[in-house]
Amino acid sequence: MRTQYCGLVDQRYLDQTVTLMGWVHRRRDHGGVIFIDLRDREGLVQVVCDPDRADTFATAEKVRMEFVVS
């Protein structure tokens, strides 16, 4: 199901769709944009949730620390 581990995502994956799985390490809402730090056994990756993608943003608003997400 996962295409890559969080800690291994780098520039090679620009403009590609990847599937990540892990625990929500931190969630920050900066007035319209939500940042989620997702962690797994390989490290962390920051996910940026844009309010222009309503479905994704609505889900990101409900996510809390230590939730397991894909």
C-alpha positions in Angstrom: 0.0 0.0 0.0 2.8 2.5 0.9 5.0 3.6 -2.0 7.8 5.0 0.2 8.8 5.5 3.9 8.5 9.0 5.3 12.1 9.5 6.0 13.1 8.5 2.5 11.1 11.0 0.6 13.4 13.5 -1.2 13.7 15.6 -4.4 13.4 12.5 -6.6 9.6 12.4 -5.7 8.8 16.0 -6.9 5.7 16.1 -9.1 4.9 12.4 -8.2 2.1 10.9 -6.1 3.3 8.9 -3.2 1.4 7.0 -0.5 2.8 7.3 3.0 1.7 5.7 6.3 2.6 6.6 9.8 1.8 8.4 13.0 0.9 12.1 13.2 3.8 13.5 15.1 2.6 17.1 15.1 -0.2 19.1 13.5 -0.2 22.9 13.0 -2.9 25.2 11.6 -1.5 28.4 10.4 -4.6 30.3 9.4 -5.9 28.3 6.5 -3.0 26.0 5.8 -2.5 22.8 7.9 0.9 21.2 8.3 1.2 17.6 9.5 4.5 16.1 10.5 4.1 12.4 9.7 6.6 9.9 11.1 7.4 6.2 10.6 10.4 4.0 11.3 12.6 5.8 8.7 11.9 9.4 9.8 9.6 12.4 9.3 8.0 14.2 6.4 5.9 17.3 6.4 2.5 17.2 4.7 1.0 20.5 3.6 -2.8 20.5 3.4 -4.2 23.3 1.1 -7.7 24.7 1.7 -8.3 24.6 -2.0 -8.6 20.8 -1.8 -11.8 20.7 0.4 -11.9 16.9 1.0 -8.3 16.7 2.1 -8.5 19.8 4.2 -11.6 18.7 6.0 -9.9 15.4 6.9 -6.7 17.3 8.1 -8.9 19.4 10.4 -9.9 16.3 12.3 -6.4 14.7 12.6 -4.7 14.8 16.0 -1.3 13.8 17.4 -0.6 10.0 17.3 -3.4 9.3 14.9 -2.3 6.6 12.4 -2.9 7.8 8.8 -2.3 6.8 5.2 
